[in-house]
Amino acid sequence: MNTVKKDRPHPEIAEAAAVTATGVPTQAAFGDIHRPLAGSTVPPRQVRVIGLGCGDGRHTVLADWDTGRTAHEFTLHAKPVLARVAEDDRLNPGSGCERCEGLMGCEQPPRVNGLLGIPGPRRPRKRRSVSATDLRVHSRCPAQFHLTRVLHLRSGEPESEPVRRGRAVDDWLNERHRQGSCRGATLPATLPGLSEAEQPPALAMLAQHLLDCPLDGLPPDEHVRVQPRLTAYDPELDVLLIADPDLLYTRSGGWIWHETKTAARRPWEGRELMETYPQLPFAVLLMAAGVPGGDPRRSLIELEMLYESSSGCEEIDPGEPETQAEARRIIAELAGPWAVDETYAPKPGGHCAGCEMLGHCVAGRSHLEAW
Ligand SMILES: [Zn+2]
């Protein structure tokens, strides 16, 4: 979609080459199966696999093999991977369920009805998935949502400092939490992806976390899942709900859903936390609906805020009826316009400055010029 992916897995390249070398050219008419093309075709002697970046127009040759080498690469690299896939019968619910024909008869993902608090579609739509981030971006600008979250376009421009800082801090914490608590951990000298000037604030935020790591003191028999993908399915809306908590761990029979945010300053006091971070009401509704499970009375959502010279942790009880009502209101307000949108019109505003889709957006550019 954007630039040539540099790290294409070798089995994938070997498979593409093998299919090109040995496959039969076919054509599919609308609603029909693939049928061999008329006319004789000569099997190739040489196969070239080319990666093409449709965003920047660059290309790179990924493989240039004769058919002997192609067969060898397939046997060695692609075949074992394909065999593993064919044999594997574990379920792995996620956004892949969107196009799965087996979803209706599948035991996963857990069914939740009416979680988004909006009526069903007036006319049938393709099955979709949605996350709290999708809803947040859509409410800011439907065009930006469509370009970045549905079409997955990237501008190639470096991301903003807060975004890169957040990612660098998250990556380090995730790596650390896979090994256990941060007690006694030493800070790295630098974090990848940040400039020299950006290092000290990011490292200071990590230092704040080390003072109060949520996994510190957690008994060893509790479960810890780092960035697990949680999926639920609303059959009435035909929508998959997707969430990726930073950290999910058990404590005395209940799950704790832990989100970490880095920020230069405290969020504006007058605004509810759940309004500022839609992941929180989304988490409340999922937990209230029994995802990821456990004892609902012991389930809790934690928001850890990391600043340069302080930190804070807010707790939200997903079992509290008032909290649930507030979460339902916030999510329904965001989900309503998303659910019925079919045009994804741009909504120009202050957010246009710094929007990575500006190059594709006439409305955004005129807005900035007029400003
Ligand atoms: Zn930690």
Boltz pocket constraint, residues with backbone or C-beta under 6 A from the ligand:
constraints:
  - pocket:
      binder: B
      contacts: [[A, 173], [A, 176], [A, 177], [A, 180], [A, 181], [A, 182], [A, 209], [A, 213], [A, 214], [A, 215]]
      max_distance: 6.0
